[in-house]
Amino acid sequence: MNNSNVTAGERSTLLNPHLLLLQTKLTSPNSHSGGRWAVFNPLSRKAAVAVGKDCMPKLVALATELSSSDAERRRHAIAQVSQPYYQSLLDFGIVTAHETTMPPLRSSERRFVGRYHACVHNFDWFDYFDPEWRQKDDYRMQQYQRQSSPPPNFTSMEGELTALPDVDLTSADESLTLLHRVSAVLRWSLGPIGTVPGGPYLWLRRTSPSGGARHPTDGYLVHNGALEGIAAGAYWYDSKRHGLVLLPDVRVSGIQPDEVRLVFTSHVARPMWRYRDPWSYRPMLIDVGHVMETASLVADHFGLAALAIPTPEGMPITKHHMANADVAALSLAASNRRPQVPPPPGEYMQSPSDTSMDGAVITSPFVYFVFRDGELVARSAEGAESELPVSPDAFVLLSHCLPSTRDDRITTRNHLLEHFPGVSAGDLEELERRRILMSRVRAHAAYSATWPWVQHGWYMSLLAHVEGLGLRAYHAVTTAPLAQTTGSGLVRSLLSRRTCRTYSPHPLEPDALNAALQDALATLPESARLDTDVYVWFNAEARRAESNAFFYDWRANRLAYREGRHVCRADIRRLAIGQLWAAAAGSAVLLRTRMGGAEGYIDAITRLGRIGQRICLAATAAGLGVFETPAVKEPVAAELLGHSDSAVDSDIYYFLAVGHSVQIAGDFGAVSA
């Protein structure tokens, strides 16, 4: 049907069920459109500004009507708009002319995390098939550097430094104190072990790989008297100076007297400076997984027992904690004193106070809206019970309560009740209880603290992270050493591991990879590999095998043959977004896990990093090179696995190229140190 010729009665009323209503200034901080809100389509990654200063914007009102189950109500609403306006609705994907072109809203997408995942599915990548990709990437980095310098490689905190003892990785023995062992875990998981030569700015090397050599993962520890000579409390680990700095605003309950809790954080500005898109939140979490697994292996090497546990519930509203976001944690104790599974960690001490002396309130930066059943529904990413349908009057009030650059809007409770008669005192109280409104003091701190995420387009990632932290289920996962690579073998692998981009044409024998995978995976408890599949293709065109596909059989702990078509190097290159070196190795290993719900999203992605690190170290011990990338084309993965694309919409992938490496000095393009 030609949309330019349809009559009002023939117009589609099929509203995109995936739509979100977000704050324009947080979604597009450089926008000067004048609209306070934008309707965002996660599937197309397009936003349409909803114009309307002190009223319900026309676009918001229309989308609310079109979400109704009443067909007559929808037809009446769409008939009121002009033909050019209707066409713009189609162009932005707000409505669709054909139901088959719009995938239904799945149960996992009812939370923000699900819609975020839909946004980054089949992402538009940097084109590595372009023969000039390196020159274009260099030019882009030069442009970024003209705007601002890259963030420092180390995160420092104000305060007195408590120096930690230096412990060599080779000096693990029973005589070491708990403090010395914990010091070793920090040093050899989070500290630098060298630099990568040849780049335009300083790149660090750690024992774990990191995309773009950004190394965003940092950490702090919390203890309740377990570390002799260091007062109980929370301490930031200064990886540059190998010491601890007290964090006075952190207080976490539930720490056992003989336990040290290591919390892994991500300095979001570090990867975001280079990767300015919402998808890059995923490699940030994978990075934490790599470092976390390294820490657990080093802990075992030094005689410590480790349990992987979630971080305390929620995210403190401080600049420090928003810029250095909590992701995951390890509970450490001497192996002969391993306590029972520690209780769920308590909440952080919230700072600043959630009360204002003048009773003023501000709309939360964590609020978003969905259109459902003819209602506009407000939600806060901060709370599980945050959903609340809002009336047009309440929405206008929330728009009024957005922060002003001049700070000239009166938002005291008494003023709001007087000037918005359609909103009762009970309504206002409910908006605050659901964390849709927050005190002005806390809101000012929150908006200021969101800036590290917002400045380069990570607002969607921020909301996903806040919601994921608040909803994640509590469970403790037992860690395990590698099956073969322990002791001096682990030390050599940690110190010699390099990301490989140059491979020998010599074929990789299946038995060699099978042995490395058994080393990495055989000892993993089921809870540590939950819903994770490992697929392998061998680059062996010379054999002309009917199929070169395998999978790792967790029960038999070995590679097993998998039916399927022959996969060639060109297929692997398509899978890895055109990265030529990904297809040059003797084998391609694809890790796949499932998104599940919002409560398991963060843990699912970090789990890929943890398993990936084990494979990296086991392959290094076997004399093999590994290249890692989470940049995988989901439709190509579906094709190679023989699945329909719709079946893998909720899947998350991590790719590793494993083969015989060739070291070439000075090859630092597309660095992963």
Secondary structure, DSSP 8 states (H G I E B T S, - for coil): --GGG--GGG---EE-TT-EEEEHHHHSTT--SS-SEEEEETTTTEEEEE--SSS--HHHHHHHHHT-S-HHHHHHHHHTS-HHHHHHHHHTTSEES-GGGS----GGGGSHHHHHHHHHTT-----TTSTTHHHHHHHHHHHHHHH-----SS---SS-EEE-----TT---TT--HHHHHHHHHHHHHS--EEETTSSS-EEE-SS--BTT---EEEEEEESS-STTS-SEEEEEETTTTEEEE-TT---S---TT-EEEEEEEETHHHHHH--SGGGHHHHHHHHHHHHHHHHHHHHHTTEEEEEE--SSS---SHHHHHEEEEEEEEEEEGGG--SS---------SS-S--TT-BEEE-TTEEEEEETTEEEEEETT-TT--EEE-HHHHHHHHHTS--TT-----BHHHHHHH-TTS-HHHHHHHHHTTSEEEHHHHHHHHHHHHHHHTTT-HHHHHHHHHHHHH-----EE----SS--THHHHHHHHH--B---B-SS---HHHHHHHHHHHHTT--GGGSTT-EEEEEE--GGGT-S--EEEEETTTTEEEE-------HHHHHHHTTT-GGGGTSSEEEEEEEE---GGGHHHHHHHHHHHHHHHHHHHHHTT-EEEEE----HHHHHHHHT--GGGGTTEEEEEEEEE-B---TT--TT-B-
